[in-house]
Amino acid sequence: MDWSDLLGDVAADVLRKGDGERERLVDAARAEALPGERPLAMTAARGKDDFLKGVLLLTSARLLYLKEGRPAVSVPLPGVVDAALSSTRLSGKVLKVTALTGAHRWEGLENAEEFTKHLHAAIASADRAQPLATDTAPAVLSAPAPTPDHAPAAELLDLLERLAALRTAGALDEAEFAAAKRKLLGT
């Protein structure tokens, strides 16, 4: 899947953007792309403080919210601890994403169920991904690479403190905090 194909379709069909605006959107997404990052799925959505829709872009590495005139919101997939889709009369389909970077909410998603399936698959894939070896020397018996399941104590403590701060700030409720903590502790 190509950046311009994916973005062009959503820009034309959902956001009702013309050719010039579509090209600016494609350029903005390419400028945000990391080396080796691939687009997986995209939909239109509103951020919690937005009146008009922006683009919610799922890539192989992260979830990006692109809105004209605003900095991109980036949520790395390995840091996502929960993603839930709900529906309200006022806001339509609502996607809530709880991550180590904070809690995020997008409303009025187009093709919400399909996008959420792609998101859950990408999160599961990011959880299974292992870091690449940096050298070709034979492996020595050692502890596994740091992951949320095997993070060093200092790293784990830092992540737990971030979660507690999100709960204290009201970004996470008790159930979301408990689920995120269980995922970090591997229980």
HELIX and SHEET records of a PDB file:
HELIX    1   1 TRP A    3  ASP A   13  1                                  11    
HELIX    2   2 ASP A   19  GLU A   32  1                                  14    
HELIX    3   3 LEU A   77  GLY A   79  5                                   3    
HELIX    4   4 ALA A  112  ARG A  128  1                                  17    
HELIX    5   5 ALA A  153  THR A  168  1                                  16    
HELIX    6   6 GLU A  174  LEU A  185  1                                  12    
SHEET    1   A 7 VAL A  73  PRO A  76  0                                        
SHEET    2   A 7 ARG A  62  LEU A  66 -1                                        
SHEET    3   A 7 GLY A  54  THR A  59 -1                                        
SHEET    4   A 7 PRO A  39  GLY A  47 -1                                        
SHEET    5   A 7 GLY A 102  GLU A 107 -1                                        
SHEET    6   A 7 GLY A  92  ALA A  99 -1                                        
SHEET    7   A 7 VAL A  80  THR A  88 -1                                        
END                                                                             
